[in-house]
Structures are given as C-alpha cells and as structure tokens.
Amino acid sequence: MAVFLFVLLSAAGVANAEVLGSGGFGEYFAAPAPSPSVSSKNFVEKLSAAAKKAAEKCRTTASWLRRKGIKKLCGAGRSKGMCYQAVKEAMRAVGVQLTGGSAHMAHTQGQLSKAGFVNLLRNGKAPNPIPAGAVLVYTSTKKQAGHTHGHIEIKTKDGKYCSDFCSKRPMRNRTLVGVYILPGGGA
C-alpha cells in the first residue's frame, strides 16, 4: 500500500513524497508545502476558523434560491447555494488560492490538485475518519434540478462540515468524489 501511494503521489507531481503512519486510507502524506504562502503550522486550526467565519457571512443567494424568493441569507444554519465561494474565501484566508466557478470544477478541473492538495478517495472509499482540514467534494444528482455545480465543504477541527453553512454531518444524497488534504498541512 505504501509503495502504491508513493508512486501515485510521485505520478501526481508531488516531489519527495513520503507516506507516514499506517492504517490504510487513514494514512497521511508529507511533502513540501505547495506554495511559500501556505504554512503547515496551525493550518487546520486557521482553516477551521476561516471556514466557520465564511459560513456565518451574509450572502446574496444563488439563482435557484432567488427564483424561490430568497434573496439573502445570514448565519451558518442554511445553505445559500454559494458553497464554493465560501470555501474559496476560507482557503484564501490561509494562503491557498483557488480559481474556477463551481464546487465540482474544483475536482474535475483539478483546482485543488493545482493548489497542492491530494485526493485520498480511492475506489469510492473515503478515509475513516476523515481528517480535520480535509476538503470534501460532491457531484450533484439528477433529482436536484438547478443544482448542477455539486457541493464542497471543509471538515473543521471540531468535526463540523462547513461551506456557506455548517453541519454536524457531511453532505448526504450526493456522491462523494474527493477528500482532499494538503500534504504537510497538519491534518
């Protein structure tokens, strides 16, 4: 398993990849920080705080909510349809720059990988437990009309899942396509 993960990380362009620990999918990776602006010191704590702050922010809602007459929402209790915007804000607060316009694009166009994150999801199996500081990406479903962009959220240090709202549980009724961690990010 360790050799496979080393080869996988090396193929992904992670220089000097090294597998640490044991326990199958729960292994963590150490590699040089992807950018000088991202420091591993207190990364998870800073990202958790930034994710909660982004979730609390008042936002103009996504178009599918505006069509229902909901123009603006505040607080962390309900989605505003702006999950990727909130996650990008949280990431920017810790020195990680993400581009693109939707949650699913972060996965399909490699935005998280380009920022130095590594996807731990293998053969549809997520690590158990999902580490704090992980970014989870989901596809949308055919049943969710107007929700074509999927969903993205950050697992905080206290076990919540935050984007433009916070929840005690990860997203349900969607397919998980990515569990990304920043190697050396303190997860």
C-alpha positions in Angstrom: 0.0 0.0 0.0 2.8 2.4 0.9 4.6 1.8 -2.4 1.4 2.3 -4.3 0.7 5.6 -2.6 4.3 6.8 -3.1 4.0 6.0 -6.8 0.6 7.7 -7.0 1.9 10.8 -5.3 5.0 10.9 -7.5 3.0 10.5 -10.6 0.8 13.4 -9.4 3.9 15.6 -9.3 4.4 15.7 -5.5 8.1 16.0 -5.1 9.8 14.0 -2.4 6.6 12.2 -1.5 6.7 10.2 1.7 4.0 8.0 3.3 3.7 8.3 7.0 1.8 6.3 9.5 -0.3 3.2 8.9 -3.9 2.2 8.7 -4.9 2.0 5.0 -6.9 5.0 3.8 -6.2 6.9 7.0 -2.5 7.4 6.1 -1.3 11.0 5.9 1.3 12.3 3.4 4.2 14.5 3.9 5.6 16.6 1.1 7.0 20.1 0.7 4.4 22.9 1.0 2.9 23.6 -2.4 3.4 27.4 -2.0 5.5 29.6 0.2 2.3 31.3 1.4 0.9 28.1 2.9 2.5 27.2 6.2 1.7 23.9 7.9 1.9 25.5 11.3 -1.6 25.6 12.7 -3.0 25.1 9.1 -6.0 23.1 10.3 -6.8 25.5 13.1 -6.6 28.5 10.8 -8.6 26.8 8.1 -11.3 25.7 10.6 -11.7 29.2 11.9 -11.8 30.7 8.4 -14.4 28.1 7.2 -16.7 28.9 10.2 -16.4 32.7 9.5 -17.2 32.2 5.8 -20.3 30.1 6.8 -21.6 32.9 9.0 -21.3 35.6 6.3 -24.5 37.1 4.9 -24.7 36.3 1.2 -26.8 37.0 -1.8 -28.2 33.6 -2.6 -27.6 31.5 -5.7 -30.1 32.0 -8.6 -32.1 28.8 -7.8 -32.8 30.2 -4.4 -33.6 33.7 -5.7 -36.2 32.2 -8.0 -37.9 30.9 -4.8 -37.9 34.5 -3.4 -34.9 34.0 -1.1 -32.6 36.9 -1.9 -30.2 36.9 1.0 -29.4 34.6 3.9 -27.2 35.1 7.0 -25.8 32.7 9.5 -24.3 29.2 9.3 -27.6 27.2 9.6 -28.7 27.0 6.0 -27.1 26.8 2.6 -27.1 29.9 0.5 -26.1 28.0 -2.7 -22.7 29.6 -2.6 -20.5 26.8 -1.1 -17.6 27.2 -3.5 -17.4 30.9 -2.9 -17.3 30.3 0.9 -14.6 27.6 0.6 -12.5 29.8 -1.7 -12.8 32.6 0.9 -11.7 30.2 3.7 -8.8 29.0 1.6 -7.7 32.5 0.7 -7.6 33.3 4.4 -4.9 30.6 4.9 -2.9 31.4 1.8 -4.4 29.0 -0.7 -5.7 30.4 -4.0 -8.4 28.5 -5.8 -10.0 29.5 -9.1 -13.0 28.4 -11.0 -16.7 28.9 -10.6 -18.2 25.8 -9.0 -17.6 23.1 -6.4 -17.4 20.3 -8.9 -14.9 22.3 -11.1 -12.6 22.2 -8.1 -12.4 18.5 -8.6 -12.9 18.0 -12.4 -10.6 20.8 -13.5 -8.0 20.0 -10.8 -8.2 23.3 -8.9 -7.5 21.6 -5.6 -4.7 19.5 -7.0 -3.1 22.6 -8.6 -3.1 24.2 -5.2 -1.2 21.2 -3.8 -4.0 19.1 -2.3 -4.0 15.3 -2.7 -7.3 13.3 -3.1 -7.5 10.5 -0.5 -10.6 8.9 -2.1 -9.7 5.6 -3.7 -12.1 3.3 -5.5 -15.0 5.3 -4.0 -13.8 4.8 -0.4 -13.0 7.7 1.9 -10.6 7.6 4.7 -12.2 6.8 8.1 -12.2 9.0 9.9 -12.0 11.9 7.5 -9.2 14.1 8.8 -9.8 17.7 10.0 -8.8 20.2 7.4 -10.0 17.9 4.6 -12.0 19.4 1.7 -14.8 17.2 0.5 -16.3 17.5 -3.0 -19.6 16.0 -4.2 -21.3 15.7 -7.5 -24.9 16.9 -8.0 -27.7 14.4 -8.7 -30.3 14.3 -11.4 -33.0 14.7 -8.8 -31.6 18.1 -7.7 -32.8 20.3 -10.5 -30.8 23.5 -10.8 -28.0 22.1 -8.6 -25.6 21.4 -11.4 -22.4 22.5 -9.5 -22.2 19.9 -6.8 -21.1 20.7 -3.3 -17.9 21.4 -1.5 -17.2 21.7 2.3 -14.3 21.7 4.8 -14.1 19.4 7.8 -13.2 21.6 10.8 -11.1 20.8 13.8 -14.2 20.4 15.9 -15.8 17.9 13.5 -18.2 20.2 11.6 -18.6 20.4 7.9 -18.6 24.0 6.7 -19.0 25.8 3.4 -21.6 28.6 3.2 -23.3 26.8 6.2 -22.1 24.4 8.9 -23.5 20.9 9.6 -22.6 18.2 12.1 -22.7 15.6 9.3 -21.2 15.5 5.8 -23.5 16.1 2.9 -25.9 13.3 2.1 -27.8 12.4 -1.1 -24.8 13.2 -3.2 -21.8 11.3 -4.5 -18.5 12.0 -2.8 -15.8 12.4 -5.5 -13.0 13.9 -3.5 -11.5 14.0 0.0 -8.6 16.4 -0.4 -5.9 17.2 2.2 -2.9 19.4 1.9 0.3 17.3 2.4 2.2 18.6 5.4 -0.8 20.8 6.3 -1.1 19.3 9.8 -4.3 17.2 9.1 
